[in-house]
Amino acid sequence: MTSLMKAKAYGGGLVVVNMEMLKNSERLVGATIFNRLFCLEHDGENAWGPNKLNVDKDGHLTILNDYKITSKDWFNFTNFLQLGITDHYIVAYTPGLTQSEAYKKLFLQSLNRFYFEGVPAKFGPIPALDEFYESIINIEEEKKINRNPLSPSEDNGLLFNWDINLNYGSPIQLNKDLPDEYKWSYMNNASNPNVTVWRQKKS
């Protein structure tokens, strides 16, 4: 088998499959199913995988078409193997890019489709790619946290202690030995001016 081969992608078109790059990729360590289906392990280690990759009459690999992997999915996958990130990450998180939030959201939705319908779904688990996707999810969850909540109901990240009318004592006494960052502070309660709401950042 030559190092560079062409494969028929699902939905049409041909893509390049660099067998040498796949075999030597550190980001495929632990990707047992992928490595065996692509015959990247020695025969003695490939107990249940194919002995060789199937090709069509033109000599093109059929595995991508057989598993419904599109050329775009394959590009995203090989791009990740080479760079450790995908174009979804580049568009959504590179500082200075002028794309709108709506445009970035479309790329993140595309990442979800790739992860749940593309190479990771068909040939996974792929530990390095799973870790990358999880890091994206964590970034997005972190962005949803309200860093300056004005009431307990807005504190979705549970970042503060809350009290009504400061039942634990006077603010002066409570804040006496606390660093500024962790002092109790009064929050304007627009919904009920008769109730004073206080918050304290959790340590």
C-alpha positions in Angstrom: 0.0 0.0 0.0 1.4 3.4 -1.0 1.6 6.3 1.5 -0.7 8.6 -0.5 -4.0 7.2 -1.6 -7.2 8.6 -3.0 -10.5 7.8 -1.3 -14.0 8.2 -2.6 -15.9 10.5 -0.3 -19.6 10.1 0.6 -21.6 12.5 -1.6 -19.0 12.6 -4.3 -15.5 13.7 -4.8 -12.1 12.3 -4.0 -9.9 13.1 -1.0 -6.2 12.3 -0.3 -5.6 9.8 2.5 -2.0 10.1 3.8 -1.4 6.6 5.3 2.0 7.5 6.6 0.7 10.7 8.4 -2.2 8.6 9.9 0.2 5.9 11.1 2.6 8.4 12.8 0.0 10.8 14.2 0.2 11.2 18.0 -3.4 12.3 18.0 -4.5 8.8 17.0 -2.9 7.2 20.0 -5.7 5.2 21.7 -8.0 5.4 18.7 -8.3 1.6 18.5 -11.3 1.3 16.2 -10.0 3.9 13.7 -6.5 2.4 13.7 -7.7 -1.1 13.0 -10.3 -0.2 10.4 -7.6 1.8 8.5 -5.1 -1.1 8.9 -2.6 1.1 10.8 -1.7 -1.6 13.3 0.4 -4.7 12.5 -1.5 -7.8 11.4 -0.8 -9.5 14.7 -2.5 -6.7 16.6 -5.4 -6.4 14.3 -7.5 -9.4 15.4 -10.9 -8.1 14.3 -10.1 -5.4 11.7 -9.7 -5.9 8.0 -6.4 -7.2 6.6 -6.5 -4.6 3.8 -8.5 -1.6 2.8 -11.0 -2.1 0.0 -10.7 -0.2 -3.2 -13.0 0.3 -6.2 -12.2 -0.5 -9.8 -10.3 2.7 -10.1 -8.1 1.9 -7.1 -9.7 4.4 -4.8 -10.3 3.6 -1.2 -14.0 3.0 -0.4 -13.9 3.2 3.4 -15.1 6.8 3.6 -18.0 6.3 1.2 -18.9 3.0 3.0 -19.1 4.9 6.4 -20.7 8.0 4.9 -17.8 10.3 5.5 -18.0 13.5 3.4 -14.9 15.3 2.0 -15.6 18.2 4.4 -15.7 15.8 7.4 -12.4 14.2 6.2 -10.8 17.7 5.8 -11.9 18.7 9.3 -10.5 15.5 10.7 -7.1 15.6 9.0 -6.9 19.3 9.8 -7.3 18.4 13.5 -4.6 15.7 13.2 -2.1 18.2 11.8 -3.0 21.3 13.9 -4.7 20.0 17.0 -7.7 22.3 16.3 -10.4 22.6 13.6 -11.5 25.6 11.5 -14.5 25.8 13.9 -12.1 26.8 16.7 -10.2 29.2 14.5 -13.3 31.1 13.5 -15.0 31.2 16.9 -12.1 32.0 19.2 -9.3 33.7 17.3 -8.9 37.2 18.7 -9.4 40.0 16.2 -11.6 38.3 13.8 -14.6 40.4 12.8 -17.2 37.7 12.2 -20.5 38.2 13.9 -21.6 36.1 16.9 -24.3 34.6 14.7 -21.6 33.5 12.1 -19.5 32.0 14.9 -22.5 30.2 16.3 -23.0 28.5 12.9 -19.4 27.2 13.0 -20.0 25.8 16.4 -23.2 24.1 15.2 -21.1 22.7 12.4 -18.6 21.3 14.9 -21.4 19.5 16.7 -22.5 17.9 13.4 -18.9 16.9 12.6 -18.4 15.4 16.1 -21.8 13.5 16.3 -22.1 12.5 12.6 -18.6 12.6 11.1 -15.3 10.7 11.7 -15.5 10.8 15.6 -19.0 9.2 15.5 -18.2 6.6 12.9 -14.6 5.6 13.9 -14.4 6.8 17.6 -13.6 7.0 20.3 -10.6 9.1 19.4 -9.3 10.3 22.7 -7.4 13.4 21.5 -10.5 14.6 19.5 -12.8 13.8 22.3 -10.7 15.9 24.6 -10.7 18.8 22.1 -14.5 18.7 21.7 -14.9 18.6 25.5 -12.7 21.7 25.8 -14.9 23.6 23.4 -18.0 22.6 25.4 -16.3 23.9 28.5 -15.5 27.2 26.9 -19.1 27.7 25.8 -20.4 26.8 29.2 -18.0 29.2 30.8 -19.2 32.0 28.5 -22.8 31.5 29.8 -21.9 32.2 33.4 -23.0 35.6 34.6 -20.0 37.1 36.2 -21.9 40.1 37.7 -25.3 38.8 38.9 -27.5 41.4 40.6 -29.7 38.8 42.4 -29.5 35.1 43.5 -31.7 34.1 40.5 -29.1 35.6 38.1 -26.2 33.8 39.8 -26.2 30.8 37.4 -22.5 30.0 38.2 -23.1 30.0 42.0 -20.2 32.5 42.3 -21.6 34.4 45.3 -23.1 34.0 48.8 -26.3 35.9 49.1 -28.3 37.3 52.1 -31.4 39.4 52.5 -31.1 42.3 55.0 -27.7 40.9 56.0 -29.1 38.7 58.8 -25.6 37.7 59.9 -24.7 41.1 61.2 -23.7 44.6 60.1 -21.7 44.9 56.9 -19.0 47.0 58.6 -18.4 44.3 61.2 -18.6 41.4 58.7 -16.2 43.1 56.2 -13.7 44.2 58.9 -11.2 41.4 58.3 -12.1 40.5 54.7 -10.0 41.3 51.6 -11.8 43.8 49.3 -12.6 41.0 46.8 -14.6 39.1 49.4 -16.4 41.8 51.2 -20.2 41.9 51.4 -21.7 44.5 49.1 -25.1 45.9 48.7 -27.0 45.2 45.5 -29.8 47.5 44.3 -33.0 45.5 44.4 -35.1 47.2 41.8 -38.0 44.7 42.0 -38.5 45.3 45.8 -36.8 48.4 47.2 -38.0 47.5 50.7 -35.7 44.4 50.7 -31.9 44.8 50.8 -29.9 42.2 49.0 -26.2 41.6 49.8 -23.7 39.4 48.0 -20.2 38.1 48.8 -17.9 36.5 46.4 -17.1 32.9 47.3 -13.5 32.1 48.0 
